[in-house]
Amino acid sequence: MNQILITGGLGYIGSHTIVEMFAAGYEPIVIDNLSKSPLEVKSRIEKIIEREITFRKVELCNREEVDAVFQEFPNILGVIHFAAFLLVNESVDKPLKYYYNNLLSTINLLQSMETRGIRNIVFSSSCAVYGMPENPCVDENTPAQPAESPYGNTKVMCEKIIRDISATGTIDALSLRYFNPIGAHPSSIIGEFQDGEPHHLVPYITETAIGKRKELKVFGFDYETRDGSCIRDYIHVIDIAKAHILAVKYLIDGKTNGFDVINLGSGKGSTVLEMINAFKRATGIAIPYSLSPRRAGDVPAVYANIAKAQHVLNWTPEKSLEDMLRDAWNFEQSLPHK
């Protein structure tokens, strides 16, 4: 039985990864504390895969609860660690909340793995570890700049913890550094569930398209980019999910020894105005927008060099920008709106 423990499995990327894991022949053991994701996501996943999933409500900051999972499922071959608080702005306002949760949950997980002799872990990291890089095209050897938020710091610190433990020879780990996952499952059954203010550009676009917002504000129109707006690297959440399947197999097959990092992105950047135009091509809807001054701390341009992911994991993104935006829009339309 190819059992893989998925922490934070009812979250945005976790839920899509579970669907892809079943398709690839793995049996995910899903845990989540339900603090950021509704239990309803479980039934939505089951609707897509047409079978029940193994789920336990677990608080990773409670070591006893973590140990109990490994005791109940002794055949787990590896772990994909998604669980973390991830709102940049909230982390600035409540840094202790982020340091406590993201670090302690990871330490408890690693201690339980070590006790049980489980070697393989895929860590959910972020391009936030690069801070504000000098070169917009970022590869895994790009010198890390200071993280711009406590959230980014927790990803840097967790990577260092995992790296140090792997140096003892007890675990093998791949840290996957995502750029900007967007989109949703083509069925529109699962996607990114958000309450309140969106966390990034695409929900602002879809919420404007559906009428929840009067217009989209484009922050910065005088950057030295193709059209003056910021450049970011967007990648479909399903392409991200498929990379995790390949990463798990890579570890289980013993192809890495110790710790390594891999970027996951499209390999190219899109400006904010290009995203607005791509949304119109994908959906036929023109988004009303206005140009606003730059925001402090925004990087003019950053995107991933994905050569390592292509070489090591044999992974290449399959979804186009229009696919990403069309799926995001279809999911937005499926949500209940007042």
Sequence and secondary structure as in RCSB ss.txt:
>XXXX:A:sequence
MNQILITGGLGYIGSHTIVEMFAAGYEPIVIDNLSKSPLEVKSRIEKIIEREITFRKVELCNREEVDAVFQEFPN
ILGVIHFAAFLLVNESVDKPLKYYYNNLLSTINLLQSMETRGIRNIVFSSSCAVYGMPENPCVDENTPAQPAESP
YGNTKVMCEKIIRDISATGTIDALSLRYFNPIGAHPSSIIGEFQDGEPHHLVPYITETAIGKRKELKVFGFDYET
RDGSCIRDYIHVIDIAKAHILAVKYLIDGKTNGFDVINLGSGKGSTVLEMINAFKRATGIAIPYSLSPRRAGDVP
AVYANIAKAQHVLNWTPEKSLEDMLRDAWNFEQSLPHK
>XXXX:A:secstr
  EEEEETTTSHHHHHHHHHHHHTT EEEEEE SSSS THHHHHHHHHHTS  EEEE  TT HHHHHHHHHH TT
EEEEEE      HHHHHH HHHHHHHHHHHHHHHHHHHHHHT  EEEEEEEGGGG S SSSEE TTS     SSH
HHHHHHHHHHHHHHHHTTTS EEEEEEE EEE   TTSSS     SS SSHHHHHHHHHHTSSS EEEE S SSS
SSSS EE EEEHHHHHHHHHHHHHHHHTT   SEEEEEES SS EEHHHHHHHHHHHHS    EEEE   TT  S
B EE  HHHHHHS       HHHHHHHHHHHHHHS   
